[in-house]
Amino acid sequence: MSRKFNFSAGPAALPEEVLQQARDEMLDWHGLGLSIMEMSHRSEAFVSVASQAEQDLRDLMGIPDNYRVLFLQGGATSQFAMVPLNLMGDNGSADYINTGIWSKKAIQEGGRYGKVRLAASSEDLYFSRVPSQDELDLDASAAYVHYTPNETIGGLEFDYVPETGAVPLVADMSSTILSRPCDVSRFGLIYAGAQKNIGPAGLTVVIVRDDLLGKAAATTPAMFDYKVHADADSMNNTPPTFGWYLAGLVFQWLKRQGGVAAMETVNRRKAEKLYGFIDASDFYANPIEVGSRSWMNVPFTLADSRLDTRFLEQSEAAGLLNLQGHRSVGGMRASIYNAVPESAVDALIDFMRDFERRNG
């Protein structure tokens, strides 16, 4: 079997070492005679897996002791509702920064549970850049400030962490978590769908500061209450055990790579290579201002959009998969998360150069 280079935005590439380990352990986990998917989530064996995964994530991100780490179901989209239900309380309000499709979805959902106030937006600029700190109009009485550090679809990201004073900062880090060091203490709450840099779809990680627990609106369902999950160590119901296990393998893989500081070096280099090639070409273009470009999701267009289908067909034939841009924006998109090796970026650039030579 020959594996190809996967540039999918999510579910995304997983480290080959991790997949091989999961394969080897699939039928018989550590000599117990059953799969990790078949054992009770309350068994001593699985609890050890869960505890190790949490500790490894804490080590990787330097998560302080006054934060709880939750492994939940429902995807990051469920957090669009869980955040306001837990942090707005009854009749609260919150500030949101609008930088793309995922921000807009969070804003729309948040408005169902309280007052949503737009602190800044780059929609009038077609989401070609993120607002600067000076452009943020923040309400000191807001329950929290929500932003999306990296917009997966549009391919733009914040190159700074917003200063929000005493107001808790909430971040949807689904497509940027673990790609570089992060000072968790600057955030009240971080959430991330697993299917980009953590593991398979179906698992969501939430990192929440202790003082933000226990403030849920009275009508909040128990399964949407962070405190319920924190008190039960994420096992109020049967959790996504296989996803949790696989995430743990990814965390161990990241440690073997040298941790998030080492990943930052590689990710920066991958992104600089690809953007550098695009910028030097008259055939390809990227729509995002340089200071707001994503390291993880690189959208690009061809000079003649009539060539798009040919590009996708030939790139797939060359072993470069899932380069089609999101249906809402078109063009191409290369997602180059942690598990996408630098050799994949090199292969993509070689293909793009050859395609330009043949079609430019």
C-alpha positions as CSV (number, residue, x, y, z in Angstrom):
1,M,0.0,0.0,0.0
2,S,1.3,3.5,-0.9
3,R,-0.1,6.3,1.2
4,K,-0.6,9.7,-0.5
5,F,-0.3,13.2,0.7
6,N,-3.5,14.4,2.3
7,F,-4.2,18.1,2.4
8,S,-7.8,17.8,3.8
9,A,-9.1,20.5,6.1
10,G,-10.8,18.0,8.3
11,P,-11.1,15.2,9.0
12,A,-7.4,15.7,8.3
13,A,-4.1,13.8,8.1
14,L,-3.0,11.8,11.1
15,P,0.6,10.8,11.8
16,E,1.5,7.6,10.1
17,E,3.2,6.3,13.3
18,V,0.0,6.8,15.2
19,L,-2.1,4.9,12.6
20,Q,0.4,2.1,12.7
21,Q,0.3,1.8,16.5
22,A,-3.5,1.9,16.5
23,R,-3.5,-0.8,13.9
24,D,-1.2,-3.0,15.9
25,E,-3.3,-2.5,19.0
26,M,-6.6,-2.8,17.3
27,L,-7.5,-6.5,18.2
28,D,-5.5,-6.9,21.4
29,W,-4.7,-3.8,23.5
30,H,-1.7,-4.5,25.7
31,G,-2.4,-8.2,25.9
32,L,-5.9,-7.9,27.4
33,G,-7.4,-9.8,24.5
34,L,-9.8,-7.0,23.4
35,S,-9.8,-3.7,21.5
36,I,-9.7,-0.4,23.2
37,M,-13.1,0.2,21.6
38,E,-14.6,-2.7,23.4
39,M,-13.6,-2.0,27.0
40,S,-15.6,-0.1,29.6
41,H,-14.7,3.6,29.8
42,R,-14.7,3.1,33.6
43,S,-12.3,0.2,33.5
44,E,-8.9,0.6,35.1
45,A,-7.3,0.1,31.7
46,F,-9.2,2.9,29.9
47,V,-9.0,5.3,32.8
48,S,-5.2,5.0,32.6
49,V,-5.4,5.8,28.9
50,A,-7.6,8.8,29.6
51,S,-5.5,10.1,32.5
52,Q,-2.3,9.8,30.5
53,A,-3.8,11.7,27.5
54,E,-4.9,14.5,29.7
55,Q,-1.5,14.7,31.4
56,D,0.3,14.7,28.0
57,L,-1.9,17.5,26.7
58,R,-1.2,19.5,29.9
59,D,2.5,19.0,29.4
60,L,2.4,20.0,25.7
61,M,0.4,23.2,26.3
62,G,1.6,24.1,29.8
63,I,-2.0,24.1,31.1
64,P,-2.1,25.6,34.6
65,D,-3.6,23.6,37.5
66,N,-6.6,26.0,37.8
67,Y,-7.9,24.8,34.4
68,R,-10.0,21.7,33.7
69,V,-9.5,19.6,30.6
70,L,-12.6,18.1,29.1
71,F,-12.9,15.4,26.4
72,L,-16.4,15.8,24.9
73,Q,-18.6,14.8,22.0
74,G,-20.5,17.0,19.6
75,G,-17.7,18.7,17.7
76,A,-16.7,22.4,18.0
77,T,-20.1,23.4,16.6
78,S,-21.7,22.2,19.8
79,Q,-19.5,24.7,21.6
80,F,-21.1,27.5,19.8
81,A,-24.1,26.8,22.1
82,M,-22.2,25.5,25.1
83,V,-20.1,28.6,25.5
84,P,-23.0,31.1,25.8
85,L,-25.1,28.7,27.9
86,N,-22.3,28.3,30.4
87,L,-20.7,31.8,30.4
88,M,-23.5,34.2,29.7
89,G,-25.7,32.9,32.4
90,D,-29.2,34.3,32.4
91,N,-29.8,37.4,30.4
92,G,-26.1,38.0,29.7
93,S,-24.2,39.5,26.8
94,A,-20.9,38.8,25.1
95,D,-18.5,40.3,22.5
96,Y,-17.7,38.4,19.3
97,I,-15.0,39.1,16.7
98,N,-16.2,38.2,13.1
99,T,-13.4,37.0,10.8
100,G,-15.1,34.4,8.7
101,I,-17.6,31.6,8.3
102,W,-16.9,29.9,11.6
103,S,-17.0,33.1,13.5
104,K,-20.3,33.9,11.9
105,K,-21.7,30.5,12.9
106,A,-20.6,31.1,16.5
107,I,-22.2,34.5,16.4
108,Q,-25.5,33.2,15.1
109,E,-25.7,30.4,17.6
110,G,-24.6,32.7,20.5
111,G,-27.5,35.1,19.7
112,R,-30.0,32.3,20.6
113,Y,-29.0,32.4,24.3
114,G,-28.2,36.0,25.0
115,K,-27.1,39.3,23.6
116,V,-24.3,39.1,21.1
117,R,-22.3,42.3,20.4
118,L,-20.0,42.7,17.5
119,A,-16.6,43.9,18.8
120,A,-15.0,43.9,15.3
121,S,-15.5,42.5,11.8
122,S,-13.5,42.2,8.6
123,E,-16.5,41.2,6.6
124,D,-16.5,44.5,4.7
125,L,-12.9,43.6,3.5
126,Y,-14.1,40.1,2.3
127,F,-12.3,38.6,5.3
128,S,-9.0,39.3,3.8
129,R,-7.4,40.3,7.1
130,V,-8.1,40.1,10.9
131,P,-8.9,43.3,12.9
132,S,-6.0,44.8,14.8
133,Q,-6.1,45.3,18.6
134,D,-6.8,49.0,18.1
135,E,-9.9,48.2,16.1
136,L,-11.5,46.1,18.8
137,D,-14.5,47.8,20.4
138,L,-14.8,45.8,23.7
139,D,-17.4,46.0,26.4
140,A,-15.8,45.8,29.9
141,S,-19.1,44.3,31.2
142,A,-19.3,41.5,28.7
143,A,-19.4,37.9,30.0
144,Y,-16.6,37.0,27.5
145,V,-15.0,37.8,24.2
146,H,-15.1,35.1,21.6
147,Y,-12.8,34.9,18.6
148,T,-11.5,32.3,16.1
149,P,-7.7,32.5,16.0
150,N,-7.6,30.6,12.7
151,E,-10.4,30.6,10.1
152,T,-10.1,27.2,8.4
153,I,-12.2,28.1,5.3
154,G,-10.9,31.6,4.6
155,G,-7.3,30.8,5.5
156,L,-6.6,33.8,7.8
157,E,-5.4,33.8,11.4
158,F,-4.6,36.2,14.2
159,D,-0.9,36.9,14.6
160,Y,-1.7,38.2,18.2
161,V,-3.8,37.2,21.2
162,P,-6.4,39.9,21.8
163,E,-6.1,41.8,25.1
164,T,-9.5,41.8,26.8
165,G,-8.6,43.0,30.3
166,A,-10.7,41.3,33.0
167,V,-13.2,39.9,30.5
168,P,-12.5,36.1,29.8
169,L,-11.2,35.4,26.3
170,V,-12.8,32.4,24.5
171,A,-11.0,30.9,21.5
172,D,-12.1,28.3,18.9
173,M,-8.7,26.8,18.3
174,S,-10.0,23.9,16.2
175,S,-7.5,24.3,13.4
176,T,-4.5,25.9,15.2
177,I,-4.2,24.1,18.6
178,L,-0.9,22.4,19.2
179,S,0.7,24.0,16.1
180,R,2.8,26.3,18.2
181,P,3.2,27.3,21.9
182,C,0.2,28.9,23.5
183,D,-0.1,30.7,26.8
184,V,-3.2,29.1,28.2
185,S,-3.3,31.5,31.1
186,R,-4.4,34.3,28.7
187,F,-7.7,32.5,28.0
188,G,-10.8,31.8,30.0
189,L,-11.7,28.9,27.7
190,I,-10.3,27.2,24.7
191,Y,-12.1,24.6,22.6
192,A,-11.1,22.6,19.6
193,G,-12.6,19.9,17.4
194,A,-10.1,17.1,17.3
195,Q,-10.2,16.3,13.5
196,K,-7.5,18.7,12.5
197,N,-4.5,18.6,14.9
198,I,-5.6,16.2,17.6
199,G,-7.3,13.1,16.3
200,P,-10.4,11.7,14.6
201,A,-13.7,13.5,14.3
202,G,-16.2,12.9,17.1
203,L,-14.0,14.3,19.9
204,T,-13.8,17.9,21.2
205,V,-11.3,19.2,23.7
206,V,-12.3,22.0,26.1
207,I,-9.9,23.8,28.4
208,V,-11.8,25.9,30.9
209,R,-10.7,28.0,33.9
210,D,-12.1,26.8,37.2
211,D,-13.8,30.1,38.1
212,L,-15.9,29.9,34.9
213,L,-17.6,26.6,36.0
214,G,-20.9,26.5,37.7
215,K,-22.4,29.6,36.0
216,A,-24.6,27.9,33.5
217,A,-28.0,29.3,32.7
218,A,-30.8,27.6,34.6
219,T,-32.2,26.0,31.4
220,T,-28.9,24.5,30.4
221,P,-29.2,20.7,29.7
222,A,-27.0,18.6,32.0
223,M,-25.0,17.4,29.0
224,F,-24.2,21.0,28.0
225,D,-23.0,22.0,31.4
226,Y,-19.2,22.2,31.7
227,K,-19.3,21.7,35.5
228,V,-21.2,18.4,35.1
229,H,-18.5,17.1,32.8
230,A,-15.7,18.5,35.0
231,D,-17.1,16.9,38.1
232,A,-17.4,13.5,36.3
233,D,-13.9,13.7,34.7
234,S,-15.5,13.8,31.2
235,M,-17.4,10.6,31.9
236,N,-20.9,11.7,32.8
237,N,-21.9,9.6,29.9
238,T,-19.9,7.1,27.7
239,P,-17.3,9.3,26.1
240,P,-15.8,8.9,22.6
241,T,-13.3,6.3,23.9
242,F,-11.6,5.5,20.6
243,G,-11.1,9.2,19.8
244,W,-9.8,9.9,23.2
245,Y,-7.3,7.0,22.9
246,L,-6.2,8.1,19.5
247,A,-5.7,11.7,20.7
248,G,-3.5,10.3,23.4
249,L,-1.3,8.6,20.8
250,V,-1.1,11.9,18.9
251,F,0.0,13.7,22.1
252,Q,2.7,11.1,22.6
253,W,3.8,11.5,19.0
254,L,4.0,15.3,19.4
255,K,6.2,14.8,22.5
256,R,8.5,12.6,20.4
257,Q,8.8,15.3,17.8
258,G,10.0,17.7,20.4
259,G,6.7,19.3,21.5
260,V,4.9,22.3,20.2
261,A,8.0,24.5,20.0
262,A,9.5,22.0,17.5
263,M,6.2,21.9,15.6
264,E,6.2,25.7,15.4
265,T,9.5,25.6,13.6
266,V,8.4,23.0,11.1
267,N,5.0,24.6,10.6
268,R,6.4,28.1,10.0
269,R,8.8,26.6,7.4
270,K,6.1,24.7,5.6
271,A,3.9,27.8,5.4
272,E,6.7,30.1,4.3
273,K,7.7,27.7,1.5
274,L,4.2,27.5,0.1
275,Y,3.4,31.2,0.4
276,G,6.8,32.1,-1.0
277,F,6.1,30.0,-4.1
278,I,2.6,31.4,-4.6
279,D,3.8,35.0,-4.2
280,A,6.6,34.6,-6.7
281,S,4.2,33.3,-9.3
282,D,1.9,35.2,-11.7
283,F,-0.2,32.0,-12.1
284,Y,-1.2,31.5,-8.5
285,A,-2.5,34.0,-5.9
286,N,-3.5,34.1,-2.3
287,P,-6.3,36.6,-1.2
288,I,-5.2,37.2,2.4
289,E,-3.0,40.1,3.6
290,V,0.4,38.9,4.5
291,G,0.1,39.6,8.2
292,S,-3.1,37.7,8.5
293,R,-2.2,34.5,6.6
294,S,-2.8,31.1,8.2
295,W,0.0,28.7,8.8
296,M,-2.5,25.8,8.7
297,N,-4.9,26.5,5.8
298,V,-3.5,28.0,2.6
299,P,-6.1,29.0,0.0
300,F,-5.0,29.9,-3.5
301,T,-6.5,30.6,-6.9
302,L,-5.3,29.9,-10.4
303,A,-5.0,32.8,-12.9
304,D,-7.7,31.1,-15.0
305,S,-10.4,29.4,-13.0
306,R,-11.3,27.2,-16.0
307,L,-8.2,25.3,-15.2
308,D,-9.4,24.4,-11.7
309,T,-10.9,21.0,-12.6
310,R,-7.8,20.0,-14.5
311,F,-5.6,21.0,-11.6
312,L,-7.6,18.9,-9.2
313,E,-7.7,15.9,-11.5
314,Q,-4.0,16.0,-12.2
315,S,-3.0,16.7,-8.6
316,E,-5.0,13.8,-7.3
317,A,-3.4,11.6,-10.0
318,A,0.0,12.8,-8.6
319,G,-0.9,11.6,-5.1
320,L,-1.9,15.0,-3.7
321,L,-5.4,14.7,-2.2
322,N,-8.2,17.0,-1.1
323,L,-6.9,20.3,-2.5
324,Q,-10.3,21.6,-3.6
325,G,-11.3,24.9,-1.8
326,H,-14.4,25.1,0.4
327,R,-17.6,25.2,-1.6
328,S,-18.3,28.7,-0.2
329,V,-15.2,30.3,-1.6
330,G,-13.9,28.1,-4.4
331,G,-10.4,27.9,-5.6
332,M,-7.9,25.6,-3.9
333,R,-6.8,25.1,-0.3
334,A,-3.9,23.2,1.1
335,S,-4.3,22.4,4.8
336,I,-0.9,21.7,6.2
337,Y,-1.5,20.6,9.8
338,N,1.1,19.0,12.1
339,A,0.7,15.6,10.6
340,V,1.3,16.8,7.0
341,P,5.0,16.3,6.5
342,E,7.3,18.9,4.9
343,S,7.9,16.5,2.0
344,A,4.2,16.9,1.2
345,V,4.6,20.7,0.8
346,D,7.6,20.1,-1.3
347,A,5.7,17.7,-3.5
348,L,2.8,20.2,-3.9
349,I,5.1,23.0,-4.9
350,D,6.8,20.8,-7.5
351,F,3.4,19.9,-8.9
352,M,2.2,23.5,-8.9
353,R,5.4,24.6,-10.7
354,D,5.0,21.9,-13.3
355,F,1.3,22.6,-13.8
356,E,2.1,26.3,-14.3
357,R,4.8,25.4,-16.9
358,R,2.3,23.2,-18.8
359,N,-0.7,25.5,-18.6
360,G,0.5,29.1,-17.9
